[in-house]
Amino acid sequence: MTRTPRPISARARILGAILAVACVGLAIVGSVTFLAQRERAIADVDSRLRAQVELLRSVADTDQDPTDAAADGAATAVEDLNPDDYKTLEDYLHAVVARLVTARGEGSVAVIDGVPRFRPATLSGFDISDDRALIDRAVAEVAEKGGTVLGTAVTDEGALRYIAIPVTMEGESQSGLYIRAVDLGAELAPVTAAVATYWIAAMAMVAAIAVVGWFVAGRLLSPIRHLREAADSITITDLSPRLPEQGNNDISDLTRTVNSMLDRLEGSVDVQRQLLDDVRHELKTPITIIRGHLEMMDPSDSEDVASTREIGIAELDRMTRLVDDIDVLATVEGDQVEIADVDLAGLTARVGELVTAIPGHEWGVESRASGVIRADHDRLLQAWLQLADNAAKYTPEGAPIEIGSAIDSEDARLWVRDHGPGIPPAARHRIFRRFDRAHGKRSVGGSGLGLAIVDAITKAHGGRCVVTDTPGGGATFTIHLPLPSSALPQPVRAGDVVLQREAAG
């Protein structure tokens, strides 16, 4: 069985990215600093070596200290050398080697016809008279270029930066060469030590970044870990776990968003669970009635069969209406409304025409609003007719029922006013719940979902439905639809109302 490799955690990936960037940055800074310091040190060495040209000429001037000449920093061509004060080339080169004392980390030698002849008597530096590789290279390069040569040679002594100055004297066939070399390793030792110190400090800094970054990344990602743990602990039977909200950053905002989502999910599941319980309870009654009549029916009695048939069809019709109402309620609660311009006067007139088909009452249109709202025409019509049908069921036969609409600077209102028994104040908070009735009786037909549908349609439009007492007895159901909160352009929402002023005259 192949074992699936464990994925790299987000914490490790974040820390790895931080360390990678830190290492690259430190490497670039260290490399640039080392190269700059190295070039500066080599430039200083070259300056010291080039000063040897002027120092060679100053040897002939006994009144001038060669160290003072070196301080002048002058560099002249080898052709400007004037060894005329010396009888032989050997005397001149011997004086040069004797007077130009080498410093620590330096070496010099005088070469005549390719053979090293003179070296400093006091070796404060190092001896290069036995370094044939350096001497042969200097002789060959001077012969090739015909003048002073500045170069670098890698020998047994290490890396040497040298200058080779040819010296000639009229009347002599011999050719002389003064070679001065500087140990680059010794000159670059402070730079190398500084770079080594830098890298030690850089590694310590990377280690500190790793430790701090590990704890910081863990703290920042802890809400995500809690989110995973909460998600693992949530089941369909227990949606109560929540994430601890700490801090004020993007991850804390994510925590609050997830908690809000869990609240909505828990509320939705509770509503669905309650709906299923209510539907099961409501369907149990017609099923029990049908089954009981079928068990008690006498198949040989045609009148009993016909009566049972009528009862069964009536109960099945009620079950069909219940299922249809549940479907409508689920559709409305899903905010599936189609927003368009709705003329309130036309909507009121249409409702006034349709309610006349409900028998047993005198219907009247009390007022009509003049204005246009942004809403779902069919859903508002359905909710308004549902209120009218509900009023007809609970109002004594022959009693008048009025409908009307109004609009002002606060909201738009659609109402139905009946003159029935009214609704007790204590029951008004629960009549909009599914399968609930104000008086707790089922003698009035219907699925018990009418007012729940009205409430869902109203909320889908951003409004509310309230119940008040009718003067003289009865109840008034009013649908309130909010007006726009600002005159600035805003996304269109269900229930937004646009007032239309009538033209004067």
C-alpha positions as CSV (number, residue, x, y, z in Angstrom):
1,M,0.0,0.0,0.0
2,T,1.4,3.3,-1.1
3,R,1.6,5.9,1.7
4,T,0.5,9.4,0.7
5,P,3.2,11.9,1.7
6,R,2.1,14.4,4.2
7,P,1.6,17.8,2.7
8,I,3.7,20.7,3.7
9,S,1.8,23.0,6.1
10,A,1.1,26.6,5.3
11,R,3.1,27.6,8.3
12,A,6.2,25.9,7.0
13,R,5.7,27.3,3.5
14,I,5.3,30.9,4.8
15,L,8.4,30.5,7.0
16,G,10.3,28.9,4.1
17,A,9.5,31.8,1.8
18,I,10.5,34.4,4.4
19,L,13.8,32.6,5.0
20,A,14.5,32.3,1.3
21,V,14.0,36.0,0.7
22,A,16.1,36.8,3.8
23,C,18.9,34.5,2.6
24,V,18.9,35.9,-0.9
25,G,18.9,39.5,0.4
26,L,21.8,38.8,2.8
27,A,23.8,37.0,0.2
28,I,23.4,39.9,-2.3
29,V,24.4,42.5,0.3
30,G,27.3,40.4,1.6
31,S,28.6,39.7,-1.9
32,V,28.4,43.3,-3.1
33,T,30.0,44.5,0.1
34,F,32.9,42.0,-0.2
35,L,33.5,42.8,-3.8
36,A,33.5,46.6,-3.1
37,Q,35.9,46.2,-0.2
38,R,38.2,43.9,-2.2
39,E,38.3,46.3,-5.2
40,R,39.1,49.1,-2.8
41,A,42.0,47.1,-1.2
42,I,43.4,46.2,-4.6
43,A,43.2,49.8,-5.7
44,D,45.2,50.8,-2.7
45,V,47.8,48.2,-3.4
46,D,48.0,49.4,-7.1
47,S,48.5,52.9,-5.9
48,R,51.4,51.9,-3.7
49,L,53.0,49.9,-6.4
50,R,52.7,52.7,-9.0
51,A,54.4,55.0,-6.5
52,Q,57.5,52.9,-6.9
53,V,58.2,54.6,-10.3
54,E,58.6,58.0,-8.6
55,L,60.5,56.5,-5.8
56,L,63.1,55.0,-8.2
57,R,63.9,58.5,-9.6
58,S,64.1,59.9,-6.1
59,V,66.9,57.6,-5.2
60,A,69.3,59.7,-7.3
61,D,68.3,62.8,-5.1
62,T,70.2,62.3,-1.8
63,D,68.5,65.4,-0.3
64,Q,65.0,63.8,-0.6
65,D,63.6,61.1,1.7
66,P,62.0,58.4,-0.4
67,T,59.1,58.2,2.0
68,D,58.3,61.8,1.3
69,A,58.4,61.1,-2.4
70,A,56.0,58.3,-1.9
71,A,53.6,60.7,0.0
72,D,53.5,62.9,-3.0
73,G,51.7,60.2,-4.9
74,A,53.4,61.2,-8.2
75,A,53.6,58.6,-11.0
76,T,55.9,59.1,-13.9
77,A,56.8,57.0,-16.9
78,V,59.8,54.8,-16.7
79,E,61.5,56.8,-19.5
80,D,61.7,59.8,-17.0
81,L,64.1,57.9,-14.7
82,N,67.5,59.5,-14.5
83,P,70.1,57.1,-13.1
84,D,72.9,59.2,-14.6
85,D,74.4,59.9,-11.2
86,Y,75.4,56.2,-10.9
87,K,78.4,54.7,-12.8
88,T,76.8,51.3,-13.4
89,L,73.4,49.8,-13.6
90,E,74.3,47.5,-10.8
91,D,75.2,50.4,-8.5
92,Y,71.9,52.1,-9.3
93,L,69.8,49.0,-8.7
94,H,71.8,48.2,-5.5
95,A,71.0,51.7,-4.2
96,V,67.3,51.3,-5.1
97,V,67.0,48.0,-3.3
98,A,68.9,49.2,-0.3
99,R,67.0,52.5,0.1
100,L,63.5,51.4,-0.8
101,V,62.8,49.4,2.3
102,T,59.8,47.0,2.0
103,A,57.0,47.1,4.4
104,R,55.3,44.1,6.1
105,G,53.6,42.0,3.5
106,E,55.9,43.3,0.7
107,G,58.9,42.0,-1.2
108,S,61.3,43.4,-3.8
109,V,64.2,42.2,-6.0
110,A,66.5,43.7,-8.6
111,V,67.0,41.6,-11.7
112,I,69.8,42.0,-14.3
113,D,69.5,40.1,-17.5
114,G,66.9,37.8,-16.0
115,V,68.9,36.9,-13.0
116,P,68.0,38.1,-9.5
117,R,71.0,40.1,-8.1
118,F,69.9,42.2,-5.2
119,R,67.4,41.9,-2.4
120,P,66.7,44.0,0.7
121,A,69.2,43.4,3.5
122,T,66.5,43.9,6.1
123,L,63.6,41.6,5.3
124,S,60.7,43.3,7.1
125,G,58.5,41.8,4.4
126,F,59.1,38.5,2.5
127,D,61.8,37.3,0.1
128,I,60.8,37.0,-3.6
129,S,64.4,36.6,-5.0
130,D,63.9,32.8,-5.1
131,D,60.4,33.0,-6.7
132,R,61.4,32.0,-10.3
133,A,57.8,31.8,-11.4
134,L,57.2,35.4,-10.5
135,I,60.6,36.7,-11.9
136,D,60.3,34.8,-15.2
137,R,56.7,36.0,-15.7
138,A,57.7,39.6,-15.0
139,V,60.7,39.5,-17.3
140,A,58.6,38.0,-20.1
141,E,55.8,40.5,-19.7
142,V,58.2,43.5,-19.7
143,A,59.9,42.2,-22.8
144,E,56.6,41.7,-24.5
145,K,55.1,45.1,-23.6
146,G,58.3,47.1,-23.5
147,G,57.4,49.1,-20.4
148,T,56.2,49.0,-16.8
149,V,53.9,46.0,-16.1
150,L,51.3,45.8,-13.3
151,G,49.8,42.4,-12.7
152,T,48.9,39.5,-10.4
153,A,50.6,36.2,-10.1
154,V,49.7,33.1,-8.1
155,T,52.8,31.4,-6.7
156,D,53.9,29.2,-3.8
157,E,53.8,32.4,-1.7
158,G,50.2,32.9,-2.6
159,A,48.5,35.6,-4.7
160,L,51.0,38.4,-5.4
161,R,50.2,41.8,-6.8
162,Y,53.4,43.1,-8.5
163,I,54.9,45.9,-10.5
164,A,57.9,45.3,-12.8
165,I,59.8,48.5,-13.8
166,P,62.5,48.1,-16.5
167,V,65.8,50.1,-15.9
168,T,68.4,50.8,-18.5
169,M,71.6,52.8,-18.6
170,E,73.4,54.3,-21.6
171,G,76.6,52.6,-22.5
172,E,75.6,49.3,-20.9
173,S,74.3,46.3,-22.7
174,Q,72.7,44.9,-19.5
175,S,69.0,45.4,-18.9
176,G,67.7,45.8,-15.3
177,L,64.3,45.2,-13.8
178,Y,63.0,46.3,-10.4
179,I,60.2,44.1,-9.1
180,R,58.0,45.0,-6.2
181,A,55.3,42.6,-4.9
182,V,52.6,42.8,-2.3
183,D,50.9,39.8,-0.7
184,L,47.3,40.1,-1.6
185,G,46.3,37.6,1.0
186,A,47.7,39.7,3.8
187,E,46.2,42.9,2.3
188,L,42.7,41.3,2.0
189,A,42.8,39.6,5.4
190,P,40.8,42.4,7.1
191,V,38.3,42.3,4.3
192,T,38.0,38.5,4.6
193,A,37.7,38.7,8.4
194,A,35.0,41.3,8.0
195,V,33.1,39.2,5.5
196,A,33.4,36.1,7.8
197,T,32.0,38.2,10.7
198,Y,29.2,39.4,8.4
199,W,28.2,35.8,7.5
200,I,28.3,34.7,11.1
201,A,26.0,37.6,12.0
202,A,23.8,36.8,9.0
203,M,23.4,33.2,10.0
204,A,22.5,34.3,13.5
205,M,20.0,36.7,12.0
206,V,18.5,34.0,9.8
207,A,18.2,31.7,12.8
208,A,16.5,34.5,14.8
209,I,14.1,35.2,11.9
210,A,13.3,31.5,11.7
211,V,12.4,31.3,15.4
212,V,10.4,34.5,15.5
213,G,8.8,33.7,12.1
214,W,7.7,30.3,13.3
215,F,5.8,31.6,16.3
216,V,4.4,34.7,14.4
217,A,3.2,32.5,11.5
218,G,1.7,30.1,14.0
219,R,-0.2,32.9,15.8
220,L,-1.4,34.4,12.5
221,L,-2.6,31.0,11.2
222,S,-4.1,29.9,14.5
223,P,-7.6,31.1,13.4
224,I,-7.3,28.9,10.3
225,R,-6.4,26.0,12.5
226,H,-9.4,26.7,14.8
227,L,-11.5,27.0,11.6
228,R,-10.4,23.5,10.5
229,E,-11.0,22.1,14.0
230,A,-14.5,23.7,14.1
231,A,-15.3,22.4,10.7
232,D,-14.3,18.9,11.7
233,S,-16.5,19.1,14.9
234,I,-19.6,20.4,13.1
235,T,-22.2,17.8,12.3
236,I,-25.8,18.0,11.0
237,T,-27.0,17.5,14.5
238,D,-24.6,20.0,16.1
239,L,-23.9,23.4,14.4
240,S,-23.1,25.2,17.6
241,P,-19.2,25.3,17.5
242,R,-17.9,28.8,16.8
243,L,-14.4,30.3,16.3
244,P,-12.9,32.6,18.9
245,E,-12.7,36.2,17.6
246,Q,-9.4,37.8,18.5
247,G,-7.6,40.9,17.1
248,N,-8.5,43.2,14.2
249,N,-6.9,42.0,11.0
250,D,-7.8,40.1,7.8
251,I,-7.8,36.7,9.5
252,S,-10.0,38.0,12.4
253,D,-12.4,39.3,9.7
254,L,-12.4,35.8,8.2
255,T,-13.2,34.4,11.6
256,R,-16.1,36.7,12.0
257,T,-17.3,36.0,8.5
258,V,-17.2,32.2,9.1
259,N,-19.0,32.6,12.4
260,S,-21.7,34.7,10.7
261,M,-22.0,32.0,8.0
262,L,-22.3,29.3,10.7
263,D,-25.1,31.4,12.3
264,R,-27.0,31.6,9.1
265,L,-26.4,27.9,8.3
266,E,-27.6,26.9,11.8
267,G,-30.6,29.1,11.5
268,S,-31.4,27.7,8.0
269,V,-31.0,24.1,9.3
270,D,-33.3,24.8,12.3
271,V,-35.9,26.4,10.0
272,Q,-35.8,23.4,7.6
273,R,-35.9,21.0,10.5
274,Q,-38.9,22.8,12.0
275,L,-40.5,22.9,8.5
276,L,-40.1,19.1,8.2
277,D,-41.6,18.6,11.7
278,D,-44.5,20.8,10.8
279,V,-45.1,19.2,7.4
280,R,-44.9,15.7,9.0
281,H,-47.5,16.8,11.6
282,E,-49.8,18.4,9.0
283,L,-49.6,15.5,6.6
284,K,-50.3,13.0,9.4
285,T,-53.9,14.3,9.9
286,P,-55.2,13.8,6.3
287,I,-53.4,10.5,6.0
288,T,-55.0,9.3,9.2
289,I,-58.4,10.5,8.1
290,I,-58.2,8.8,4.7
291,R,-56.9,5.6,6.2
292,G,-59.5,5.5,8.9
293,H,-62.4,6.0,6.4
294,L,-61.0,3.4,4.1
295,E,-60.7,0.9,6.9
296,M,-64.3,1.6,8.0
297,M,-65.8,1.7,4.5
298,D,-68.3,-1.0,3.6
299,P,-67.4,-2.0,0.0
300,S,-70.8,-3.4,-0.6
301,D,-72.5,-0.1,0.4
302,S,-72.4,2.3,-2.6
303,E,-73.3,5.3,-0.5
304,D,-70.6,4.6,2.0
305,V,-68.1,4.2,-0.9
306,A,-69.1,7.5,-2.5
307,S,-68.9,9.3,0.9
308,T,-65.5,7.9,1.6
309,R,-64.4,8.8,-1.9
310,E,-65.4,12.4,-1.4
311,I,-63.6,12.6,1.9
312,G,-60.5,11.1,0.5
313,I,-60.5,13.5,-2.5
314,A,-61.0,16.5,-0.2
315,E,-58.1,15.5,2.0
316,L,-55.9,14.8,-1.0
317,D,-56.8,18.3,-2.3
318,R,-55.8,19.8,1.0
319,M,-52.5,17.9,0.9
320,T,-51.9,19.2,-2.6
321,R,-52.6,22.8,-1.5
322,L,-50.2,22.2,1.4
323,V,-47.4,21.0,-0.9
324,D,-48.0,23.9,-3.3
325,D,-47.8,26.4,-0.4
326,I,-44.6,24.8,0.9
327,D,-43.1,25.1,-2.6
328,V,-44.2,28.8,-2.8
329,L,-42.7,29.4,0.6
330,A,-39.4,27.8,-0.2
331,T,-39.2,29.8,-3.5
332,V,-39.9,33.1,-1.7
333,E,-37.5,32.4,1.1
334,G,-34.8,31.8,-1.5
335,D,-35.2,35.5,-2.5
336,Q,-36.3,34.4,-6.0
337,V,-38.1,37.7,-6.8
338,E,-38.0,39.5,-10.1
339,I,-37.7,43.2,-9.6
340,A,-39.4,45.6,-12.0
341,D,-41.4,48.9,-11.9
342,V,-44.8,48.4,-10.3
343,D,-47.5,51.0,-10.5
344,L,-49.2,51.1,-7.1
345,A,-52.5,52.5,-8.5
346,G,-52.7,49.7,-11.1
347,L,-51.8,47.1,-8.6
348,T,-54.5,48.3,-6.2
349,A,-57.1,48.3,-8.9
350,R,-56.1,44.8,-9.9
351,V,-56.4,43.5,-6.4
352,G,-59.8,45.3,-6.1
353,E,-61.0,43.4,-9.2
354,L,-59.8,40.0,-8.0
355,V,-61.1,40.1,-4.4
356,T,-64.7,40.5,-5.7
357,A,-64.5,36.9,-6.7
358,I,-64.3,35.9,-3.0
359,P,-67.9,35.4,-2.0
360,G,-69.7,36.4,1.2
361,H,-68.3,39.9,1.7
362,E,-68.6,43.4,0.5
363,W,-65.2,44.5,-0.9
364,G,-64.2,48.1,-1.2
365,V,-61.1,50.0,-2.3
366,E,-60.6,52.7,0.3
367,S,-57.6,54.5,-1.3
368,R,-55.1,54.2,-4.1
369,A,-51.5,55.4,-4.0
370,S,-50.1,57.3,-6.9
371,G,-46.5,56.1,-7.4
372,V,-44.1,53.5,-8.8
373,I,-42.2,51.0,-6.7
374,R,-39.4,48.6,-7.6
375,A,-40.7,45.2,-6.7
376,D,-42.0,41.8,-8.0
377,H,-45.6,42.5,-9.2
378,D,-46.8,38.9,-9.1
379,R,-45.4,38.3,-5.6
380,L,-46.9,41.4,-4.2
381,L,-50.2,40.6,-5.8
382,Q,-50.0,37.1,-4.3
383,A,-49.2,38.4,-0.8
384,W,-52.0,41.0,-1.0
385,L,-54.6,38.5,-2.1
386,Q,-53.4,36.1,0.6
387,L,-54.2,38.8,3.2
388,A,-57.6,39.3,1.6
389,D,-58.4,35.6,1.6
390,N,-57.3,35.3,5.2
391,A,-59.5,38.2,6.2
392,A,-62.5,36.6,4.4
393,K,-62.0,33.4,6.3
394,Y,-62.1,35.0,9.7
395,T,-64.7,37.8,9.1
396,P,-68.4,37.0,9.6
397,E,-70.3,36.5,6.3
398,G,-71.7,39.8,5.0
399,A,-69.3,42.0,6.9
400,P,-67.4,44.6,4.7
401,I,-63.6,44.3,4.0
402,E,-61.6,47.2,2.7
403,I,-58.3,47.3,0.9
404,G,-56.1,50.3,0.0
405,S,-52.6,51.6,-0.6
406,A,-50.7,54.8,0.3
407,I,-47.3,56.3,-0.2
408,D,-45.5,59.1,1.6
409,S,-42.0,60.2,2.4
410,E,-41.3,57.3,4.7
411,D,-42.7,54.1,3.0
412,A,-45.3,52.6,0.8
413,R,-48.2,50.7,2.4
414,L,-50.6,48.0,1.2
415,W,-53.4,47.0,3.6
416,V,-56.4,44.8,4.2
417,R,-58.9,45.9,6.9
418,D,-61.5,43.4,8.2
419,H,-64.2,43.6,10.8
420,G,-63.9,40.1,12.3
421,P,-63.0,39.0,15.8
422,G,-59.5,40.6,15.6
423,I,-56.3,39.2,16.8
424,P,-55.2,39.3,20.5
425,P,-51.9,41.3,21.0
426,A,-50.3,38.3,22.6
427,A,-50.9,36.2,19.4
428,R,-49.6,38.7,16.9
429,H,-46.0,37.7,17.2
430,R,-46.7,34.1,16.2
431,I,-49.4,34.2,13.6
432,F,-46.8,34.6,10.8
433,R,-45.1,31.3,11.8
434,R,-45.8,28.2,9.8
435,F,-49.0,26.3,10.6
436,D,-49.8,28.6,13.4
437,R,-53.2,30.2,14.0
438,A,-54.3,33.1,16.2
439,H,-56.9,31.0,18.1
440,G,-55.2,27.7,17.8
441,K,-58.1,26.2,15.9
442,R,-58.2,24.3,12.6
443,S,-61.9,24.8,11.8
444,V,-61.0,27.4,9.2
445,G,-59.7,25.8,6.0
446,G,-56.2,26.4,4.6
447,S,-52.7,25.0,5.0
448,G,-51.7,27.3,7.8
449,L,-48.9,28.8,5.6
450,G,-50.7,31.8,4.2
451,L,-49.4,34.4,6.6
452,A,-46.0,32.8,6.5
453,I,-45.9,33.2,2.8
454,V,-47.0,36.9,3.1
455,D,-44.2,37.5,5.7
456,A,-41.6,35.8,3.5
457,I,-42.6,37.9,0.4
458,T,-42.6,41.1,2.5
459,K,-39.1,40.3,3.8
460,A,-37.8,39.4,0.4
461,H,-38.8,43.0,-0.6
462,G,-37.0,44.5,2.4
463,G,-40.3,45.3,4.2
464,R,-42.4,44.1,7.1
465,C,-46.0,43.1,7.7
466,V,-47.7,44.4,10.9
467,V,-51.1,43.8,12.5
468,T,-53.1,46.5,14.2
469,D,-56.7,46.8,15.5
470,T,-59.5,48.0,13.2
471,P,-61.6,50.8,14.8
472,G,-64.9,49.2,15.9
473,G,-63.4,45.6,15.9
474,G,-61.3,43.6,13.6
475,A,-57.7,43.5,12.3
476,T,-55.8,45.5,9.8
477,F,-52.8,43.8,8.0
478,T,-50.4,46.3,6.5
479,I,-47.4,45.6,4.3
480,H,-44.8,48.3,4.7
481,L,-42.2,48.7,1.8
482,P,-39.2,50.9,2.5
483,L,-38.2,53.9,0.4
484,P,-34.6,54.5,-0.9
485,S,-32.3,55.6,1.8
486,S,-30.5,58.1,-0.5
487,A,-31.1,60.0,-3.7
488,L,-27.7,58.8,-5.0
489,P,-27.7,55.8,-7.5
490,Q,-27.8,52.6,-5.6
491,P,-28.3,48.9,-6.4
492,V,-31.9,48.2,-7.0
493,R,-33.5,46.2,-4.2
494,A,-36.9,44.7,-3.8
495,G,-39.2,47.3,-2.2
496,D,-37.3,50.4,-3.3
497,V,-39.9,53.0,-4.1
498,V,-39.6,55.8,-6.7
499,L,-42.1,58.6,-6.2
500,Q,-43.7,60.0,-9.3
501,R,-45.0,63.5,-9.0
502,E,-48.1,64.3,-10.9
503,A,-47.7,67.0,-13.5
504,A,-49.4,70.3,-12.4
505,G,-52.5,71.1,-14.3
